[in-house]
Amino acid sequence: MAKKNEALKTIVVAGVLCIVCSIIVSAIVVTLRPQQKKNAEIDYKKNILLSAGLMEKGADVEEAFEKIETVLVNFETGKIVKSNQVEAVENLKNFDQNKAATDPTRSIDIPGSEDVAGLGRRSKFAKVFLTRDEDGKPSTIILNIRSKGLWSTMLGFIALESDAKTIKGFAYYSHGETPGLGGEVDNPSWKKQWIGKSIYDEEFNVEFEVVKGSVNKSASNLMAQYQVDGLSGATITANGVSDSIKYWFGSNAYKKFLSNVRSGDI
């Protein structure tokens, strides 16, 4: 009988400890959740700034981001949604363009003939980040892009100069590609190649591509200004990047908006 009581006591003590530990862990999770959310928001802003070369070493992210104007763009019209209409469409601060693409009520199905990047759907609106010069004209345009890699969907930002075609910076902030292969999309040397390259030709046609192998830098290669080196051993990932640029800068996505920037309507 004594042994049974001892066993019962052990079970009761273990059960109480489990309950207490669960309560403590739950309390910690609830307590830390706001800070985790804040950290994720700061990291997101930091990636936006880094993609455009606007984040100086040691600078405060929140302070640096105050110079960024965030707008909601209607893909269909290529126009910025007016501030008095934004709340009726989306909550701008919390709007996640990539999550919206998975919601049938907030996205469109990309026709197969236009879905060169294999994305399936895209949001009806884009969250775009701008800096403006003293005359109020866009000096930096930072755009969300989504690409299909070998193992993952890659999420990133690409920044353009005021001409709406020259690349100012580029970076993926989320992907699951193989380190040393497709994961080289994170390689600073590779990303640096993008800077100064052109997305469009003079007729505003998308010409940019990730080539197989290395870019021919001889004077005879007139396409060099639109090309960056491929990713060794990661052809599918490289093709996914290249195809996504063709899509996002085509007429079904950012082209209308960028045309409006070029014409001075933004």
C-alpha positions in Angstrom: 0.0 0.0 0.0 2.9 2.3 0.9 4.5 1.7 -2.5 1.3 2.6 -4.2 1.0 5.9 -2.3 4.6 6.7 -3.2 3.9 6.0 -6.8 0.8 8.2 -6.7 2.7 11.0 -5.1 5.3 10.8 -7.8 2.7 11.0 -10.5 0.9 13.9 -8.8 4.2 15.9 -8.3 5.2 15.2 -12.0 1.7 16.3 -13.2 1.8 19.5 -11.1 5.3 20.3 -12.4 4.2 19.8 -16.0 1.2 22.1 -15.5 3.4 24.8 -13.8 6.0 24.5 -16.5 3.3 24.8 -19.2 1.9 27.9 -17.6 5.4 29.5 -17.3 6.2 28.7 -21.0 2.8 30.0 -22.2 3.3 33.2 -20.2 6.8 33.7 -21.6 5.5 33.2 -25.2 2.6 35.6 -24.7 5.0 38.2 -23.1 7.6 37.9 -25.8 5.1 37.9 -28.8 4.9 41.7 -29.1 8.7 42.0 -29.1 9.0 39.2 -31.6 6.5 40.9 -33.9 8.5 44.2 -33.5 11.8 42.5 -34.3 10.3 40.9 -37.4 9.0 44.3 -38.5 12.4 45.9 -38.0 14.1 43.1 -39.9 11.6 43.6 -42.8 12.4 47.3 -42.9 16.1 46.6 -42.7 15.9 44.3 -45.7 14.1 47.0 -47.7 16.8 49.5 -46.9 19.6 47.1 -47.6 18.2 46.2 -51.0 18.4 49.8 -52.0 21.8 50.5 -50.4 20.1 52.9 -48.0 21.2 51.3 -44.8 24.5 52.6 -43.4 26.5 50.5 -41.0 25.5 51.2 -37.4 22.5 53.3 -38.4 19.2 53.0 -36.6 16.7 51.1 -38.8 13.6 52.9 -37.7 15.3 56.3 -38.2 16.6 55.4 -41.6 13.1 54.1 -42.6 11.5 57.4 -41.8 12.9 58.6 -45.2 10.9 55.9 -47.0 7.4 56.6 -48.4 5.2 53.5 -48.4 2.4 53.5 -51.0 -0.2 51.0 -52.3 -0.2 50.6 -56.0 -3.1 49.2 -58.1 -1.5 46.7 -60.5 -4.4 47.1 -63.0 -4.0 50.9 -63.4 -0.4 51.4 -62.3 -1.5 54.2 -60.1 -1.0 54.9 -56.4 -4.1 54.4 -54.4 -5.1 57.7 -52.9 -4.6 58.0 -49.1 -8.3 58.5 -48.5 -9.1 55.3 -50.3 -6.4 53.1 -48.8 -8.3 52.0 -45.8 -11.2 51.0 -47.9 -8.9 48.8 -49.9 -6.3 47.5 -47.5 -4.7 48.4 -44.2 -1.4 49.7 -45.7 0.7 49.2 -42.6 -0.2 45.5 -42.2 -0.7 44.7 -45.9 1.5 41.7 -46.9 1.6 41.4 -50.7 2.8 37.8 -50.7 0.1 36.6 -48.3 -2.5 38.5 -50.3 -1.5 36.5 -53.3 -2.7 33.3 -51.6 -6.2 34.8 -50.9 -8.6 34.4 -53.9 -10.5 37.5 -52.8 -7.4 39.7 -52.8 -5.5 38.3 -55.8 -5.9 37.3 -59.4 -5.1 34.1 -61.2 -2.2 34.7 -63.6 -3.2 33.5 -67.1 -0.9 30.6 -68.2 0.3 32.4 -71.2 1.6 35.3 -69.0 2.8 33.2 -66.0 6.4 32.9 -67.3 7.6 32.6 -63.7 5.2 29.9 -62.6 3.8 32.0 -59.8 0.1 31.0 -60.2 -1.4 34.1 -58.6 -0.5 37.6 -57.7 -2.0 40.2 -55.3 -4.3 42.9 -56.8 -2.2 45.5 -55.2 1.5 46.1 -54.6 3.2 47.6 -51.5 5.8 49.9 -53.0 8.5 51.9 -51.2 9.9 55.2 -52.5 12.3 57.9 -51.7 11.8 61.3 -53.4 14.1 64.1 -54.5 13.7 67.8 -53.6 11.2 68.2 -56.4 9.1 65.4 -55.1 10.0 63.0 -57.9 10.8 59.4 -57.1 14.6 58.9 -56.7 14.5 55.3 -55.6 11.7 52.7 -56.3 11.7 49.5 -54.2 9.5 46.7 -55.3 8.5 43.3 -53.9 9.4 40.3 -56.0 8.5 36.6 -55.6 10.4 33.9 -57.5 10.3 30.1 -57.8 13.5 28.4 -57.0 14.4 24.7 -57.0 13.2 24.0 -53.4 11.4 27.1 -52.3 9.6 30.3 -53.1 12.1 33.2 -52.8 10.9 36.5 -51.5 12.9 39.7 -52.1 13.2 43.3 -53.0 14.6 45.0 -56.1 15.4 48.8 -56.1 15.5 51.0 -59.2 17.0 54.4 -59.9 14.8 57.4 -60.8 14.8 56.3 -64.5 12.6 53.3 -63.4 14.9 50.8 -65.2 18.4 50.9 -63.8 18.9 48.5 -60.9 20.1 50.2 -57.7 20.1 47.1 -55.5 18.7 43.6 -55.2 18.3 41.0 -52.4 16.2 38.0 -51.3 15.2 38.1 -47.7 13.6 34.6 -47.6 14.4 31.4 -49.4 15.1 27.7 -48.9 17.6 27.0 -51.6 20.6 24.7 -51.2 23.6 26.4 -49.6 26.5 26.7 -52.0 24.3 26.2 -55.0 20.9 28.0 -55.3 21.7 29.6 -52.0 24.2 31.7 -53.8 21.4 34.1 -54.5 22.6 35.5 -51.1 26.2 35.9 -52.2 27.1 39.6 -51.9 29.4 39.3 -54.9 26.6 38.0 -57.1 24.1 40.6 -55.8 26.6 43.3 -56.5 26.6 42.4 -60.2 23.0 43.6 -60.4 23.8 47.2 -59.5 23.8 49.4 -62.6 22.3 46.8 -64.9 19.2 47.8 -66.9 15.8 46.0 -66.7 14.4 47.6 -69.9 15.8 48.6 -73.2 15.1 52.0 -74.8 11.7 50.8 -76.0 10.8 49.7 -72.5 11.0 46.0 -73.3 12.3 43.7 -70.5 15.8 42.5 -71.5 17.3 41.6 -68.1 18.4 38.0 -67.6 20.6 35.7 -65.6 22.8 34.0 -68.2 24.2 30.5 -68.1 27.8 30.8 -67.2 29.5 34.2 -67.1 28.5 37.4 -68.9 30.5 38.1 -72.0 32.0 41.5 -71.2 33.5 42.2 -74.6 32.5 45.3 -76.4 30.7 43.2 -79.0 28.2 41.9 -76.5 25.6 44.7 -76.6 23.4 42.7 -74.2 25.9 42.8 -71.3 24.2 45.8 -69.7 21.1 43.6 -69.1 22.9 40.5 -67.9 24.4 39.0 -64.7 26.3 35.7 -64.2 24.5 32.5 -63.7 24.6 30.4 -60.5 27.0 27.5 -60.9 25.2 24.1 -60.4 21.9 25.9 -59.8 20.4 26.3 -63.2 16.7 25.9 -62.0 17.2 28.6 -59.3 18.9 30.9 -61.8 16.1 30.4 -64.3 13.5 31.1 -61.6 15.2 34.4 -60.8 15.4 35.4 -64.5 11.8 34.4 -65.3 10.5 36.2 -62.3 12.1 39.5 -63.4 10.5 39.0 -66.8 7.1 38.6 -65.1 7.3 41.3 -62.5 8.5 43.9 -64.9 6.1 42.9 -67.6 2.7 44.5 -68.5 0.9 42.1 -66.1 2.7 43.5 -63.0 4.9 46.6 -62.4 5.3 47.9 -66.0 2.2 50.2 -65.9 3.3 51.7 -62.6 6.9 52.2 -63.8 5.6 53.8 -67.1 3.7 56.3 -64.9 6.9 57.0 -63.0 8.8 57.6 -66.2 6.1 60.0 -67.5 6.1 62.0 -64.3 2.6 60.9 -63.1 3.8 59.4 -59.8 
